[in-house]
Amino acid sequence: MLTAIHPKLPMRDKAITRDYYIHQLGFEQSGGDYDGYLMLRKDNIEIHFFEHKELVPEDNYGQVYIRTNDIDALYQSLLDNKVVIHPNAPLHTKPWGQREFALLDPDNNLLTFGQGVE
């Protein structure tokens, strides 16, 4: 039986990735401190990162879709924390019944946050 999913995304620099996710997005480090590997958690989700020093951010297509139950509060908290929202993806209700926004992390991994609309 499946119980959870923990996506793995590339990172060039562990310290920069850790700082962005902890101080900008409110994650905390989970698990141990491993060479070239990072595990971060917020609420009920966990994202893992593997070191890829040669990564060219413009060529990175890493993406994660994260569901939330309070998209408006999350969006406002990120704005209040001066997190840069993707210029083509501010909070908007989509034709497929989701209220969504997106941002790019320092390695160009796309994080899309969404909540179903009734």
C-alpha positions in Angstrom: 0.0 0.0 0.0 1.2 3.5 -0.8 1.4 5.9 2.1 3.4 9.0 1.0 5.5 10.5 -1.7 8.8 12.4 -1.3 9.9 14.0 -4.5 13.6 14.3 -5.2 14.8 17.5 -6.8 18.3 18.6 -7.9 20.3 21.3 -6.1 23.6 22.9 -6.9 24.4 24.1 -3.4 23.0 22.5 -0.2 23.5 25.6 1.9 21.6 27.9 -0.5 18.8 25.4 -0.9 18.5 24.8 2.8 18.5 28.6 3.5 15.8 29.3 0.8 13.4 26.6 1.9 13.9 27.2 5.7 14.0 31.0 5.8 11.8 31.9 2.8 9.3 29.0 2.7 9.1 27.9 6.3 10.4 24.4 5.9 12.5 22.6 8.5 15.3 20.1 8.0 14.3 16.5 8.6 16.4 13.4 8.9 20.2 13.6 9.4 22.8 15.8 7.7 24.1 13.8 4.7 26.8 14.8 2.3 25.2 15.9 -1.0 21.6 15.1 0.2 19.0 17.2 2.0 15.6 16.4 3.4 13.1 19.2 4.2 9.6 19.0 5.7 6.7 21.4 6.1 3.4 20.3 7.6 2.6 17.0 5.9 5.0 17.1 3.0 8.6 16.3 2.6 10.9 17.2 -0.3 14.4 15.6 -0.8 17.2 17.2 -2.7 20.3 15.6 -4.3 23.4 17.4 -5.2 24.0 18.2 -8.9 26.8 20.7 -9.0 26.8 20.9 -12.8 23.1 21.7 -13.0 22.3 24.5 -15.4 19.2 26.1 -13.8 17.8 27.2 -17.2 17.8 23.5 -18.3 16.2 22.2 -15.1 12.7 20.9 -15.5 12.2 19.7 -11.9 8.6 20.3 -10.8 6.4 19.5 -7.8 2.7 20.2 -7.4 1.8 20.7 -3.7 -1.8 20.7 -2.5 -2.9 23.0 0.3 -6.1 23.6 2.2 -5.7 27.4 2.5 -4.1 28.7 -0.6 -5.0 32.4 0.1 -3.2 32.3 3.5 -0.2 30.5 2.1 0.1 32.9 -0.8 -0.2 36.0 1.5 2.4 34.5 3.9 4.9 34.1 1.1 4.2 37.6 -0.1 4.7 38.9 3.4 8.0 37.1 3.5 9.0 38.7 0.2 9.2 35.4 -1.6 9.3 36.0 -5.4 6.3 34.5 -7.1 6.7 33.2 -10.7 5.9 36.2 -12.9 3.7 34.0 -15.1 2.0 32.2 -12.2 0.4 34.6 -9.6 -2.5 33.3 -7.6 -5.3 32.6 -10.1 -8.3 30.3 -10.5 -7.6 27.9 -13.4 -10.2 26.4 -15.8 -9.5 22.9 -14.4 -10.9 23.8 -11.0 -7.8 24.7 -9.1 -6.7 27.9 -7.5 -2.9 28.0 -8.1 0.3 29.9 -7.9 3.9 28.9 -8.6 7.5 29.9 -7.7 11.0 28.9 -8.7 13.6 27.9 -6.2 17.3 28.9 -6.6 17.9 25.9 -8.9 14.8 26.6 -11.1 12.7 23.8 -9.6 9.1 24.8 -10.2 6.9 24.6 -7.1 3.2 24.9 -7.9 0.7 25.2 -5.0 -2.9 24.4 -5.6 -6.3 24.1 -3.9 -9.5 22.8 -5.5 -12.4 25.3 -5.9 -16.0 24.4 -5.2 
